[in-house]
Amino acid sequence: MHQDADRSLRRRAEADPAPLVDHTLLRAEARGGEIEALCAEAAEFGFASVCVNPRWVPLAARRLEGSPVRVGTVLGFPLGADGRRTKVEAARAAQDEGARELDAVIDIGALRDGDDAAVARELAALVAARRRGVRLKVILETALLTPEERERGAGLVLASGADFVKTSTGFGPGGATLEDVALLRRVAGDRMGVKASGGIRDLPTLLAMVEAGADRIGTSSGVAIVAAARGKERS
């Protein structure tokens, strides 16, 4: 059943991938003017959201007020090593300031230690802190994990009730791979979204990720990707 959905989504993405894209700027040196430009691009191209560091959530929320583009931010980024209370308080603060998408890095150390109970407690606290209409995405940082850890981590995210499981921060040793996306989709089934992020810089890569099972894409190359898709459609 999901394979049919993947094919349908790919056909739509071939024409216009913008509704799948989280338009992302998470560089530490990013300045206010760059965030404003990111928001303007997101509104112009019709991206699903912008994804910015917590520092910039109020600015993004002001710039996108009245727009269908959602404001997203990151929690425990990029290491996942913040304590549970810190992540939860950050989630609450971000929502107070206008964030409607929360991309939280899983407790990677606990997952690798096999301490599934600690991971589950943290995920449960984040799900409880998520407000109505807000989407919670949990980042596994798959390049740091064994296949068994990726599958187990995805299972914990699914059991928590989070909205998406996500491959990567883009700041780790590797980004999204087709194999990882397929694994996450197999675990998620039709019950949870899969976000591919890290190293997705062109339309063919985006389409391959969608075909593998991704239904959201995190990228800083969204403008070029969408321009390529729309140009191809017109030609």
Solvent accessible surface area in square Angstrom, and as a share of the most:
residue,aa,sasa,rsa
1,M,193,0.86
2,H,40,0.18
3,Q,130,0.58
4,D,85,0.44
5,A,52,0.40
6,D,14,0.07
7,R,123,0.45
8,S,34,0.22
9,L,22,0.11
10,R,66,0.24
11,R,152,0.55
12,R,141,0.52
13,A,1,0.00
14,E,62,0.28
15,A,36,0.28
16,D,48,0.25
17,P,0,0.00
18,A,1,0.01
19,P,81,0.51
20,L,19,0.09
21,V,0,0.00
22,D,1,0.00
23,H,5,0.02
24,T,24,0.14
25,L,21,0.10
26,L,15,0.07
27,R,98,0.36
28,A,104,0.80
29,E,113,0.51
30,A,9,0.07
31,R,181,0.66
32,G,22,0.21
33,G,55,0.53
34,E,64,0.29
35,I,0,0.00
36,E,65,0.29
37,A,50,0.39
38,L,11,0.06
39,C,2,0.01
40,A,62,0.48
41,E,58,0.26
42,A,0,0.00
43,A,54,0.42
44,E,131,0.59
45,F,33,0.14
46,G,37,0.35
47,F,5,0.02
48,A,20,0.15
49,S,1,0.01
50,V,0,0.00
51,C,4,0.02
52,V,0,0.00
53,N,35,0.18
54,P,61,0.38
55,R,166,0.61
56,W,37,0.13
57,V,1,0.00
58,P,43,0.27
59,L,19,0.09
60,A,0,0.00
61,A,25,0.20
62,R,145,0.53
63,R,124,0.45
64,L,8,0.04
65,E,146,0.66
66,G,84,0.81
67,S,34,0.22
68,P,128,0.81
69,V,9,0.05
70,R,57,0.21
71,V,9,0.05
72,G,1,0.01
73,T,0,0.00
74,V,3,0.02
75,L,3,0.01
76,G,9,0.09
77,F,45,0.19
78,P,47,0.30
79,L,132,0.65
80,G,1,0.01
81,A,82,0.63
82,D,63,0.32
83,G,44,0.43
84,R,105,0.38
85,R,204,0.74
86,T,76,0.44
87,K,1,0.00
88,V,13,0.07
89,E,99,0.44
90,A,37,0.29
91,A,0,0.00
92,R,108,0.39
93,A,49,0.38
94,A,3,0.03
95,Q,3,0.01
96,D,102,0.53
97,E,81,0.36
98,G,19,0.18
99,A,0,0.00
100,R,98,0.36
101,E,1,0.00
102,L,2,0.01
103,D,1,0.01
104,A,1,0.00
105,V,1,0.01
106,I,1,0.01
107,D,38,0.20
108,I,16,0.08
109,G,46,0.44
110,A,14,0.11
111,L,0,0.00
112,R,135,0.49
113,D,123,0.63
114,G,44,0.43
115,D,64,0.33
116,D,43,0.22
117,A,58,0.45
118,A,21,0.17
119,V,1,0.00
120,A,42,0.33
121,R,127,0.46
122,E,8,0.04
123,L,1,0.00
124,A,55,0.43
125,A,29,0.22
126,L,3,0.02
127,V,29,0.17
128,A,87,0.68
129,A,9,0.07
130,R,64,0.23
131,R,104,0.38
132,R,238,0.87
133,G,52,0.50
134,V,8,0.04
135,R,84,0.31
136,L,1,0.00
137,K,2,0.01
138,V,0,0.00
139,I,0,0.00
140,L,0,0.00
141,E,4,0.02
142,T,0,0.00
143,A,44,0.34
144,L,78,0.39
145,L,7,0.04
146,T,63,0.37
147,P,85,0.54
148,E,101,0.45
149,E,15,0.07
150,R,49,0.18
151,E,69,0.31
152,R,58,0.21
153,G,0,0.00
154,A,0,0.00
155,G,28,0.26
156,L,31,0.15
157,V,0,0.00
158,L,29,0.14
159,A,86,0.67
160,S,27,0.17
161,G,40,0.39
162,A,7,0.05
163,D,48,0.25
164,F,22,0.09
165,V,0,0.00
166,K,5,0.02
167,T,0,0.00
168,S,0,0.00
169,T,7,0.04
170,G,48,0.46
171,F,105,0.44
172,G,30,0.29
173,P,99,0.63
174,G,29,0.28
175,G,24,0.23
176,A,14,0.11
177,T,58,0.34
178,L,78,0.39
179,E,130,0.58
180,D,8,0.04
181,V,0,0.00
182,A,48,0.37
183,L,26,0.13
184,L,1,0.00
185,R,18,0.06
186,R,152,0.55
187,V,30,0.17
188,A,1,0.01
189,G,28,0.27
190,D,89,0.46
191,R,181,0.66
192,M,11,0.05
193,G,9,0.09
194,V,0,0.00
195,K,2,0.01
196,A,0,0.00
197,S,11,0.07
198,G,12,0.12
199,G,46,0.44
200,I,4,0.02
201,R,172,0.63
202,D,66,0.34
203,L,13,0.07
204,P,96,0.61
205,T,42,0.24
206,L,0,0.00
207,L,9,0.04
208,A,31,0.24
209,M,9,0.04
210,V,0,0.00
211,E,98,0.44
212,A,24,0.19
213,G,0,0.00
214,A,0,0.00
215,D,42,0.22
216,R,17,0.06
217,I,0,0.00
218,G,3,0.03
219,T,8,0.05
220,S,85,0.55
221,S,26,0.17
222,G,0,0.00
223,V,44,0.26
224,A,65,0.50
225,I,1,0.01
226,V,0,0.00
227,A,52,0.40
228,A,51,0.40
229,A,0,0.00
230,R,68,0.25
231,G,27,0.26
232,K,129,0.55
233,E,113,0.51
234,R,189,0.69
235,S,122,0.78
